[in-house]
Amino acid sequence: MRKKQPDFILLFTISILVMSGLIMILSASSIKAEQLFSNSYYFFNNQLKYLGVALIFSAVIYKLKYKKLKILAPYLLLIALGVLILVLIPGVGKMAGGSRRWLPLGPISFQPSELAKFTVVIYLAAYIDRNKDKMNKFKKGILPPLIVIGSMAILILMEPDLGTAVTLSAVAAAMIFIGGIKVSSFIILSILSILLSLGAIISEPYRRERLLTFLNPWQDPLDSGYHIIQSLLALGSGGLFGVGAGNSHQKFLYLPEPGTDFIFAVLGEEFGLIGTLFIISLYFILAWRGLRIAARVDDPFASMLAVGITSMIIIQALINMAVVTSLMPVTGITLPLISYGGSSLVINLTALSLLLNISCYVEG
């Protein structure tokens, strides 16, 4: 099929999300940047640099014939597994906040778990396309990808990073479900995954504390419950229309991680309910266009890629907003295209560029 024009509604939605992210990073991170680096534009300038890198990668993958990724999938998977192992090696992986999640690459640091999520999408799309007639069988169908996904999830848990491990597993689950797994097998695997997640939570004291804090943050408002209480105060202070752009009070070192994990709370404070609903509506449009592409493209591999990429973005967004609004325990998952983070921005924009590439082959 001859390549057509991309989905302009999707392109416009992505552009608005990226611009909204830049505006929010400039506002939400300015005080922390001034305190840490004596430069209130530090995080904003860094994000602009990463955006430049992201646009280069996006341009390359938009021009690429996406079917080549089916051939490259095993090699990309090996690279992702390699860097996930590499980051765990003391002296190689960079420690920050009690976790070894970053690989130094000269003046910048790269987060291998972000690459792992995108790689899993490509690998599963290729696997399901080749084995679509076996996906309703356990041993010959879903067991091989389960071993791969489980291995990646374990490596990410060892960093430790439960939130990303859960996100990766959820994206894989969405793809395997659409790929044709038996409903009964899917239910059993879902229950098993929930039990394993609970086990991972109970096994670590700080995770147990997060779970107990989620159930009652006011039990320890000055320590374990501080994050979520400040987040709720920010959202509540915004009211309907917000306190105005740049006028957040919570970003003055009251709200931990205002430019990353809790940027949605600052957005709610500055732009109110109207602002949060606007961002939510953008993610809704992104989900609609992504799934529309998946349903209309006449290629099973491209369809599964579209499902995986859309799931990867939307699941992360839902988890982040659920944490900020105290609907689930703190996980450390950032808001895609909005939160500060170079690895996340590069990978997510590259993935969405691939989705735009696929949209050029949609029928009708």
Protein Blocks (a to p, Z undefined) as FASTA:
>chain_A
ZZddddfklmmmmmmmmmmmmmmmmmmmmmmmmmmnopaklmmmmmmmmmmmmmmmmmmm
mmpcfklmmmmmmmmmmmmmmmmmmmmpghkacceehiafbccehjbccdfklmmmmmmm
mmmmmmmmmmmmmmmpfklmmmmmmmmmmmmmmmmmmmpcfklmmmmmmmmmmmmmmnop
afklmmmmmmmmmmmmmmmmmmpmklmmmmmmmmommlmmmlmmmmmmmmmmmmmmnmmn
onbehiafklnomaghkllmmmmmmmmmmnommlmmmmmmmmmmmmmmmmmmmmmpccfk
lmmmmmmmmmmmmmmmmmmmmmmnopaccehiacehkagcfklmmmmmmmmmmmmmmmmm
cgZZ
